[in-house]
């Protein structure tokens, strides 16, 4: 038996301190993991409910426009277009069956805004941003105690939105007009905090 092993064996206080520390830290860490994952799970339940109760867009022009823009983006997956019965932030969710949610007022939008909003949301679908966001949430749950992880998740969300904005601008949108669309949507429409955890919303007031 080495001196170090013998020293630990002869010092029960040190062993008890190490055991008590592990007993304290692990439950605290697990509590943080459970809280973050529970919030994400609530968001997923909310999204599943929205997916079930929200009707498909009735205006066929939306479907034709999605098909046209999907071809331009090289997007091969079928994307469903749902329309809320009330004001709602444009957003997307889903991996195998992606969906885009539009607000009730979307039918009154001019053609330019319709095109810009759909291009932005289709860019999210093409980039698999919904899946990337879920992975980021899992990372935040595991490392909830580390502020740099939350900072990285925030930066990831910001860069994701900029990348989708670039898709819209490269497709020919007028920058000033597109900025106006974003500003008006962010001012007038909101996504519930729980819903935004499990979906990819088009705009946030803070942005």
Secondary structure, 3 states (H helix, E strand, C coil): CCHHHHHHHCCHHHHHHHHHHHHHHHHHHHHHHHHHHHHHHHHHHHHHHHHHHCEECCCHHHHHHHHHHHHHHCCCCCCEEEECCCCCCCEEECCCCCEEEECHHHHHCCHHHHHHHHHHHHHHHHCCHHHHHHHHHHHHHHCCCCHHHHHHHHHHHHHHHHHHHHHHHHCCCCHHHHHHHHHHHHHHCCCCHHHHHCCEECCCCCC
